[in-house]
């Protein structure tokens, strides 16, 4: 199987098996899961565990994999190194304070009465498997004690995983299984389409972290997973533990001892029998919004993205019938995350973007912000077509498990509950980080994103808070926009109501946007740091400043630098290494922004972007061929953000802590006659308010678009 960003084929995990360290994992269903289209996803920055929100830590998953590894040319050792070094710490930090063990795990998640699984009595199953397994597998009945015993021949990586699969299959086949279960097989494999993942503990290993990594791979590879079941087996005795991962964390069973029926062998046998028979909600699949009747018996769950999916449209939308998801555009890895997945599709003959994600119950719905923006005639923003809400974790994924758990668990799920949502947007475009976009297309898309962000803020009263290359799209078909001042006045394009312009793109993704002045907006702004890690403004990333307009404008500069540098084209004759090669590595100029911790990133940006103009020029020297015209825009935006009036130098003007909105004394003018040393809440740099700074940035970028466009084909149209 050819390597792709999200297909984990066998050669990629030779040293990281999913069931054992000998190179295998447990799988109930094992058809291959391959993503045929390149998908934007990547290893994550190893940030320190702080009291910060998930957005800051996990939104770095939007960095394209090609920036870290050459797509299609990934060596297994290199990929494993990146996974172990950068992904595992992030997964571990996600699950801190998001895991607990339950004494009722089997009854809650595997043997629920409401599922009517018809699980036979354990003694019946044990009698059958003692006849079917060879004596060497050591599952026996003892007449003298009336007990069954189960003692693996060895607990080594070479022997135990295969033994476990033989045992599970013997249990599975002990009672003439149904047609749906006939095609289910436990086996040691390296597929990325398992129903269950497992880890056999080895000396010195961290089995839970390893199991969580495998669960994350399943979430990535399978489009509609709501939960992933896992098993950890001991290397020192007949013990195992079940785990169930979802978007709010992980729930584990107590440790089971399966050496005899005098211990917990009966429970284990019944659980292993039940697993292949679980209904979609029990196995951890969302199926209510998609058609699955075309799936074959051996693959009755949506295990991969290898073919288009048809969606059901709810009666609440303006469209009836079906929508088609044609091409996967984006996947966000992680476990305790939104798990965003975006397709390009069609609905009623219209090309649309279809987005599934797990929205936090504590945040306002994304669709409500799109509706609010539309009511204020915001331009340059994607248009909401339809939206639906499906499962929530507490009720539909954990089956109200918290109601019988401890008060601590109950509080956790209430504060971390998520709802699976689907929104459909138009137009469907390409992220400005797309490798095949021309410099003009990138400039046009970036201009549309800058304008859309300003209109969202100044017209709609909404702050985006997550400016990144994947949240700005380019569209081949322009959208006509009219505005009194945001587009800038020109004699050629003045119309009634303002200036008319064709925008070749739009701003998207309002997951972390906040409505200014709302109770939810103030609470969200104070509680977390939202944004995509490499593009978060310095003041937000580490200095405790509440997010405001100037921080998003700073993110636009980082986005411009990023799309101009990537994808990197290797130099045919690399020169000897110099100081710039250490600061801006030729193979990965902005690597520091991905993989270093917050303080290192802040220092790197502050010193080399703001204070040292010569080093900043060194970064501009890394721009791709054809992107030379962006250098002037980058220089102007740098001055817009940090320029000192009357000087060519730049400096960081501090904002007062919590300095937004003029609450209390924060962000206020000093007493008469005193000199002010901090920014006001509506300033980008000292003495320059948000609107003025936007106009500076807009005019610089518009000049570039007009310079790149063929004669007579600029941005502005009559």
PAPA-798692 format. One record per residue (C-alpha): x, y, z; residue in three letters. Coordinates in steps of 0.05 Angstrom, whole numbers, padded with zeros to 5 digits, always signed. Each point is the difference from the previous one (the first is absolute). Example, Ala and Ser with C-alpha at 12.3 -4.5 7.8 and 13.67 -1.06 7.14 Angstrom:
BEGIN
+00246-00090+00156ala;+00027+00069-00013ser;
REM end
This chain:
BEGIN
+00000+00000+00000unk;+00028+00067-00020unk;+00017+00046+00057unk;-00045+00060+00011unk;-00008+00050+00056unk;-00052-00039+00037unk;+00007-00072-00023unk;+00042-00038+00050unk;+00023-00059-00040unk;+00040-00057+00028unk;+00069+00024-00018unk;-00012+00065+00037unk;-00013-00033+00067unk;+00049-00058-00001unk;+00028+00022+00067unk;-00066+00026+00027unk;-00051-00057-00008unk;-00070+00014+00021unk;-00010-00063+00040unk;+00069-00021+00021unk;+00071+00022-00004unk;+00012-00058-00047unk;-00036+00036-00056unk;-00075-00010+00004unk;-00065+00024+00030unk;-00069-00026+00015unk;-00054+00013-00051unk;-00071-00022-00004unk;-00009+00026-00070unk;+00062+00008-00043unk;-00013+00028-00070unk;+00054+00050-00019unk;-00013+00073+00012unk;+00034+00045-00051unk;-00011+00074-00011unk;+00008+00010-00074unk;+00004+00075+00000unk;+00055+00038+00036unk;-00027+00024+00066unk;+00026+00057+00042unk;+00022-00029+00065unk;+00065-00007+00037unk;+00040-00016+00062unk;-00011+00052+00054unk;+00044+00048+00039unk;+00024-00027+00067unk;-00026+00056+00043unk;+00004+00001+00075unk;-00061-00019+00040unk;-00028+00066+00025unk;-00067+00024+00023unk;-00021+00015-00071unk;-00056-00021-00045unk;+00001-00056-00050unk;-00002+00049-00060unk;+00069+00028+00012unk;+00032-00068+00009unk;-00037-00040-00053unk;-00016+00048-00056unk;+00071-00009-00025unk;-00026-00064-00031unk;-00020+00042-00060unk;+00073+00005-00022unk;+00008-00041-00064unk;+00038-00064+00007unk;+00042+00018-00061unk;+00034+00054+00041unk;+00028-00052+00048unk;+00007-00060-00045unk;+00001-00007-00075unk;-00067-00028-00019unk;+00008-00068-00033unk;+00074-00007+00020unk;-00006-00014+00074unk;+00049-00048+00031unk;-00029-00042+00056unk;+00054+00018+00049unk;-00007+00074-00013unk;-00076-00003+00005unk;+00004-00040+00064unk;+00049+00050+00029unk;-00045+00058-00015unk;-00060-00036+00029unk;+00034-00021+00063unk;+00035+00067+00012unk;-00056+00049-00016unk;-00067-00036+00002unk;+00005-00043+00062unk;+00013+00058+00049unk;-00059+00038-00029unk;-00047-00060+00006unk;+00024-00011+00072unk;-00013+00073+00017unk;-00069-00003-00031unk;-00020-00058+00044unk;+00026+00029+00065unk;-00060+00008+00047unk;-00044-00030-00056unk;+00005-00073+00019unk;-00031-00043+00053unk;-00014-00073+00015unk;-00068-00030+00011unk;-00020-00063+00038unk;-00061-00006-00045unk;+00036+00006-00067unk;-00023-00068-00029unk;-00073+00014+00017unk;+00003+00071-00025unk;+00037-00009-00066unk;+00002-00074-00021unk;-00057-00038+00032unk;-00057+00050+00000unk;-00068-00032+00007unk;-00031+00048-00049unk;+00043-00026-00057unk;-00028-00070+00003unk;+00066-00033-00019unk;-00022-00070+00020unk;+00066-00014+00034unk;+00000-00073+00025unk;+00019-00020+00069unk;+00075+00000+00009unk;+00003-00074+00019unk;-00033-00019-00066unk;+00052+00041-00038unk;+00057-00028+00041unk;-00022-00072-00012unk;+00000+00014-00075unk;+00069+00032-00002unk;+00033-00054+00041unk;-00021-00048-00055unk;+00022+00045-00057unk;+00067+00025+00025unk;+00062-00044+00000unk;+00025-00024+00068unk;+00062+00044-00007unk;-00044+00062+00006unk;-00015-00022+00072unk;-00074+00015+00007unk;-00025-00059+00042unk;-00056-00027+00043unk;+00019-00032+00067unk;-00048-00053+00024unk;+00027+00000+00071unk;-00015+00074+00011unk;-00055+00011-00052unk;+00039+00061-00025unk;+00025+00022-00068unk;+00071+00028-00003unk;+00033+00043-00053unk;+00076+00005+00004unk;+00036+00026-00062unk;+00061-00042-00020unk;+00043+00062+00004unk;-00006+00076+00007unk;+00054+00018-00050unk;-00012+00045-00059unk;+00014-00057-00048unk;-00052-00047+00029unk;-00054+00035+00040unk;-00035+00044-00054unk;-00012-00059-00046unk;-00024-00042+00059unk;-00048+00055+00020unk;-00030+00004-00070unk;-00009-00075-00002unk;-00037+00003+00067unk;-00044+00058-00022unk;-00018-00034-00066unk;-00016-00065+00036unk;-00047+00039+00045unk;-00029+00037-00059unk;-00015-00064-00039unk;-00026-00040+00060unk;-00075+00013-00011unk;-00014+00000-00075unk;+00008+00076-00007unk;-00047+00042-00041unk;+00014+00020-00072unk;+00023+00069+00022unk;+00051-00031+00047unk;+00024-00056-00047unk;+00045+00049-00037unk;+00030+00027+00064unk;+00068-00027+00017unk;+00050+00014+00055unk;+00070+00001-00029unk;+00068+00032+00007unk;+00006+00051-00055unk;+00026+00069-00015unk;-00063+00026-00033unk;-00028+00068+00015unk;-00072-00024-00004unk;-00009-00041+00064unk;-00061+00001+00043unk;+00042-00013+00062unk;+00072+00018+00014unk;+00045-00034+00050unk;+00067+00005+00034unk;+00039-00057+00032unk;+00042+00030+00054unk;+00075-00009-00004unk;+00053+00014+00052unk;+00011+00075+00008unk;-00056+00020-00047unk;-00057+00049+00012unk;-00058-00042-00025unk;-00056+00051+00011unk;+00036+00055-00039unk;+00015-00050-00055unk;-00072-00024-00002unk;-00024+00073-00003unk;+00045+00011-00060unk;-00032-00058-00036unk;-00069+00026+00018unk;+00018+00067-00030unk;+00021-00034-00065unk;-00068-00033-00003unk;-00035+00066+00011unk;+00042+00029-00057unk;-00010-00058-00049unk;-00074-00013+00012unk;-00047+00058-00018unk;-00058-00010+00049unk;+00029-00028+00063unk;-00031+00023+00065unk;+00041-00046+00045unk;+00056-00051-00005unk;+00004-00062+00044unk;+00069-00023+00022unk;+00031-00057+00040unk;+00064-00002+00040unk;+00028-00068+00019unk;+00053-00013+00052unk;+00069-00029-00014unk;+00006-00031+00069unk;-00065-00036+00013unk;-00072-00014-00023unk;-00026+00070+00008unk;-00031+00049-00049unk;-00037+00066+00001unk;-00050+00030-00049unk;+00002+00073-00021unk;-00049+00042-00040unk;+00024+00065-00031unk;-00046+00057-00022unk;+00005+00075-00013unk;-00006+00015+00074unk;+00054-00048+00025unk;+00005-00073+00018unk;-00037-00048+00046unk;+00034-00064+00023unk;-00023-00063+00034unk;+00029-00027+00063unk;+00056-00050-00012unk;-00028-00070-00013unk;+00034-00065+00020unk;-00020-00054-00050unk;+00040-00059+00026unk;-00061-00039+00023unk;-00075+00003+00010unk;+00013+00010+00073unk;+00026+00068-00019unk;-00028+00040-00060unk;+00008-00047-00059unk;-00075-00003-00011unk;-00005+00076-00007unk;+00058+00002-00050unk;-00030-00057-00042unk;-00068+00034-00004unk;+00031+00068-00017unk;+00043-00029-00056unk;-00060-00036-00028unk;-00042+00064+00001unk;+00050+00047-00034unk;-00012-00024-00072unk;-00075+00004+00010unk;-00003+00072+00025unk;-00048+00046-00036unk;+00029+00063-00033unk;-00008+00043+00062unk;+00033-00053+00043unk;+00057-00011-00048unk;+00010+00075-00004unk;-00028+00022-00067unk;-00045+00057-00022unk;-00047-00024-00055unk;-00064+00041+00008unk;+00019+00054-00051unk;+00031-00045-00054unk;-00025-00057-00043unk;+00033-00067+00017unk;-00045-00049-00037unk;+00053-00007-00055unk;+00051-00028+00049unk;+00017-00075-00008unk;-00012-00049+00058unk;+00074-00004+00014unk;+00005+00075+00007unk;-00066+00022+00032unk;+00029+00064+00031unk;+00029+00062-00035unk;+00073-00019+00008unk;+00035+00045-00051unk;-00005+00056-00050unk;+00014-00042-00061unk;-00065+00018-00035unk;-00051+00058+00002unk;-00052+00000+00055unk;-00072+00020-00008unk;-00031+00042+00055unk;-00071+00005+00024unk;-00027+00071+00003unk;-00045+00015+00059unk;-00070+00030-00010unk;+00024+00064+00032unk;+00043+00018-00060unk;-00022+00031-00065unk;+00024-00061-00038unk;-00031-00069-00003unk;+00028-00067-00020unk;+00075-00012-00001unk;+00065+00037+00000unk;+00064-00030-00025unk;+00068+00006+00035unk;+00049-00008-00057unk;+00070+00018+00021unk;+00032+00003+00069unk;+00034+00068+00011unk;+00021+00002+00073unk;+00007-00043+00062unk;+00019+00023+00069unk;+00036-00053+00041unk;-00003-00007+00075unk;-00047-00034+00049unk;-00027+00053+00048unk;-00013+00049-00057unk;-00054+00022-00048unk;+00023-00054-00049unk;-00018+00045-00059unk;-00008-00034-00067unk;-00016+00040-00064unk;-00022-00026-00068unk;-00014+00034-00066unk;-00068-00022-00023unk;-00064+00018-00036unk;-00069+00018+00025unk;-00057+00015-00046unk;+00049+00009-00057unk;+00041+00050+00040unk;+00073-00011+00017unk;+00007+00003+00076unk;+00047-00013+00057unk;-00026-00051+00051unk;+00029+00003+00069unk;-00010-00049+00058unk;+00029+00018+00067unk;-00011-00011+00075unk;-00020+00068+00027unk;+00012+00014+00074unk;-00066+00008+00036unk;+00029+00060+00036unk;+00009+00040-00065unk;-00053+00033-00042unk;-00019-00040-00063unk;+00041+00019-00060unk;-00062+00006-00043unk;-00028+00054+00046unk;+00061+00044-00014unk;-00008-00010-00075unk;-00073+00020+00006unk;+00019+00061+00042unk;+00052+00020-00052unk;-00050-00007-00056unk;-00050+00044+00037unk;+00053+00055+00001unk;+00016-00008-00075unk;+00072-00023+00013unk;+00039-00008-00064unk;+00058-00047-00016unk;-00028-00056+00045unk;-00024-00068-00021unk;-00076-00007-00002unk;-00037-00050+00044unk;-00045-00047-00040unk;-00022-00051+00052unk;+00017-00027+00068unk;-00019-00058+00045unk;+00017-00025+00070unk;+00006-00074+00016unk;+00030-00040+00057unk;+00027+00029+00063unk;+00053-00036+00040unk;-00034-00003+00067unk;-00066-00029-00024unk;+00014-00036-00066unk;+00073-00020+00004unk;+00007-00014+00074unk;-00073-00019+00010unk;-00008+00044+00062unk;+00059-00036+00032unk;+00016+00061+00042unk;-00067-00006+00036unk;+00026-00062+00037unk;+00072+00024+00007unk;+00033+00045+00051unk;-00018+00074+00007unk;+00069+00016-00028unk;-00014-00039-00064unk;-00069+00032-00004unk;+00030+00070+00003unk;+00052-00018-00052unk;-00049-00025-00052unk;-00045+00060+00012unk;+00057+00048-00014unk;+00030-00042-00056unk;-00062-00025-00034unk;-00002+00007-00076unk;-00053-00005-00054unk;+00013-00028-00069unk;-00021+00053-00050unk;-00003+00006-00075unk;+00001+00066-00037unk;-00003+00010-00075unk;+00032+00063-00029unk;+00009+00033-00067unk;+00043+00016-00038unk;+00046-00060+00002unk;+00071+00022-00013unk;+00072-00019+00011unk;+00041+00021+00061unk;+00051+00053-00019unk;+00054-00048+00023unk;-00017-00044-00059unk;+00063-00021-00037unk;-00029+00012-00069unk;-00024+00071+00010unk;+00035+00055-00039unk;+00028+00062+00035unk;-00059+00040-00027unk;-00050-00051+00027unk;+00033+00000+00068unk;-00001+00076+00001unk;-00073+00003-00021unk;-00020-00051+00052unk;+00039+00035+00055unk;-00031+00066-00020unk;-00070-00029+00004unk;+00017-00030+00069unk;+00027+00067+00025unk;-00062+00037-00024unk;-00047-00054+00027unk;+00034+00002+00068unk;-00007+00076+00003unk;-00073-00002-00020unk;-00014-00056+00051unk;+00031+00044+00054unk;-00022+00070-00018unk;-00068-00017-00030unk;-00019-00064+00035unk;+00030+00012+00069unk;+00035-00068-00003unk;+00074-00013+00012unk;+00026-00061-00038unk;+00059-00020+00045unk;+00026-00056-00045unk;+00033+00031-00061unk;+00040-00054-00035unk;+00015-00022-00071unk;-00055-00052+00002unk;-00053+00049+00022unk;+00010+00044-00061unk;-00022-00029-00067unk;+00009+00019-00073unk;-00058-00009-00047unk;+00003-00002-00076unk;-00068+00033-00005unk;+00000+00069+00031unk;-00053+00027+00048unk;-00026+00070-00011unk;+00008+00043+00062unk;-00022+00072+00015unk;+00021+00040+00060unk;+00005+00073+00020unk;+00072+00000+00024unk;+00030-00068+00013unk;+00015-00012-00074unk;+00031+00069-00009unk;-00029+00052-00047unk;+00020+00003-00073unk;-00029+00041-00057unk;-00004-00062-00044unk;-00041-00041+00049unk;-00044+00050+00037unk;-00073-00022+00001unk;-00062+00018+00040unk;+00014-00023+00071unk;+00075+00002-00004unk;+00055-00035-00039unk;-00012-00064-00040unk;+00053-00053-00006unk;+00007-00072-00022unk;+00029-00042+00056unk;+00035-00064-00020unk;-00005-00034+00066unk;-00030+00002+00070unk;+00014-00007+00074unk;-00027-00065+00031unk;-00003-00036+00067unk;-00035+00036+00057unk;+00011-00055+00051unk;+00040+00045+00046unk;-00030+00066-00020unk;-00034+00042+00054unk;-00054+00052-00003unk;+00028+00064+00030unk;-00036+00023+00062unk;-00040-00064+00010unk;+00004-00038+00066unk;+00025-00062-00036unk;+00051+00041-00038unk;+00029+00031+00063unk;+00003-00066+00036unk;+00033-00036-00058unk;+00050+00056-00011unk;+00021-00002+00072unk;+00002-00075+00006unk;+00045-00024-00057unk;+00049+00015-00054unk;-00030-00018-00067unk;+00038-00006-00065unk;+00044-00042-00044unk;+00066-00008+00038unk;+00051+00029-00050unk;-00044+00060-00016unk;-00022+00022+00070unk;+00021+00071+00017unk;+00055+00006+00051unk;-00042+00037+00051unk;-00053-00054+00000unk;+00048-00058-00002unk;+00038+00016+00063unk;-00015+00067+00031unk;-00071-00010+00023unk;-00031+00053-00045unk;-00073-00008-00018unk;-00009-00012-00075unk;-00017+00063-00039unk;+00004+00026-00071unk;+00074+00016-00002unk;+00017-00072+00019unk;-00038-00026-00061unk;+00034+00051-00044unk;+00067-00026+00026unk;-00023-00070-00019unk;-00011+00024-00071unk;+00073+00018-00005unk;+00021-00069+00023unk;-00047-00031-00050unk;+00030+00042-00056unk;+00070-00021+00020unk;-00022-00073+00003unk;-00033-00005-00068unk;+00058+00035-00033unk;+00051-00049+00030unk;-00037-00066-00010unk;+00004-00047-00033unk;+00075+00005+00001unk;+00038-00011-00064unk;+00069-00030+00016unk;+00058+00040-00028unk;+00037-00038-00056unk;+00067+00022+00027unk;-00007+00014+00075unk;+00051+00049+00027unk;+00041-00007+00063unk;-00040+00009+00063unk;-00004+00070+00030unk;-00036+00034+00057unk;-00064+00008-00041unk;-00001-00075-00012unk;-00004-00011+00075unk;-00055+00051+00010unk;-00039-00015-00064unk;+00020-00071-00021unk;-00003-00005-00076unk;-00038-00066+00003unk;-00051+00025+00051unk;+00007+00075+00013unk;-00055+00006+00053unk;+00012-00066+00035unk;+00010+00034+00067unk;-00072+00026-00002unk;-00026-00071-00003unk;+00042-00041+00047unk;+00027+00046+00054unk;-00037+00020+00063unk;-00036+00066+00010unk;+00057+00040+00029unk;+00048-00023-00054unk;-00050+00019-00055unk;-00013+00068+00032unk;+00075+00014+00005unk;+00012-00022-00071unk;-00055+00044-00029unk;+00017+00060+00044unk;+00074+00000-00015unk;+00001-00021-00073unk;-00065+00029-00026unk;-00008+00064+00041unk;+00068+00024+00025unk;+00052-00024-00050unk;-00016+00026-00069unk;+00060-00033-00031unk;-00021-00069+00024unk;-00072+00014-00022unk;+00027+00015-00070unk;+00034-00068+00004unk;-00068-00033+00007unk;-00026+00039-00060unk;+00058-00031-00038unk;-00032-00068+00012unk;-00062+00019-00041unk;-00017-00046-00057unk;+00013+00018-00072unk;-00055+00046-00025unk;-00016+00027+00069unk;+00051+00056+00000unk;-00056+00052-00004unk;-00025-00022+00068unk;+00063+00027+00033unk;-00023+00072-00003unk;-00067-00019+00031unk;+00036-00038+00056unk;+00044+00061+00014unk;-00061+00046+00002unk;-00039-00046+00046unk;+00059-00005+00047unk;+00002+00076+00005unk;-00076+00002+00008unk;+00004-00046+00060unk;+00063+00025+00035unk;+00028+00061-00036unk;+00025+00058+00041unk;-00027+00066-00026unk;+00055+00042-00033unk;+00048-00059-00001unk;+00015-00060-00043unk;+00006-00043+00062unk;-00052-00046+00031unk;-00017-00014+00073unk;-00053-00038+00039unk;-00048+00046+00036unk;-00026-00035+00061unk;-00074-00006+00014unk;-00026+00002+00070unk;-00017-00068+00028unk;-00072-00017-00016unk;+00000+00064-00040unk;-00061-00006-00044unk;-00066+00035-00004unk;+00017+00055+00050unk;-00025-00041+00059unk;+00021+00030+00066unk;+00063+00041-00010unk;+00031-00048-00051unk;+00016+00030-00068unk;-00019+00071+00021unk;+00035+00066-00013unk;+00047+00023+00056unk;-00015+00061+00042unk;+00009+00067-00033unk;+00072+00017-00013unk;+00026-00070+00011unk;+00036-00038-00055unk;-00031-00065-00022unk;+00044-00062-00009unk;-00054-00051-00018unk;-00048-00013-00056unk;-00073+00017+00007unk;-00050-00055-00012unk;-00016+00026-00071unk;+00072+00013-00021unk;+00046-00042-00043unk;+00061+00042+00014unk;+00007+00063+00041unk;-00047+00054-00028unk;-00027-00044-00057unk;-00069-00029+00011unk;-00025-00066-00028unk;-00036+00031-00061unk;+00061+00041-00021unk;+00046-00060+00006unk;-00046-00043-00041unk;-00001+00052-00055unk;+00076+00001-00002unk;+00002-00076-00006unk;-00056-00001-00051unk;+00031+00052-00046unk;+00068-00035+00000unk;-00032-00067-00019unk;-00047+00030-00051unk;+00059+00032-00035unk;+00033-00068-00005unk;-00063-00033-00029unk;-00006+00054-00053unk;+00074-00006-00017unk;-00004-00075-00009unk;-00065+00000-00040unk;+00004+00003-00076unk;-00016+00068-00031unk;-00074+00014+00008unk;-00012-00058+00048unk;+00013+00031+00068unk;-00042-00010+00062unk;-00047+00058-00013unk;-00055-00007-00052unk;-00055+00045-00024unk;
REM end
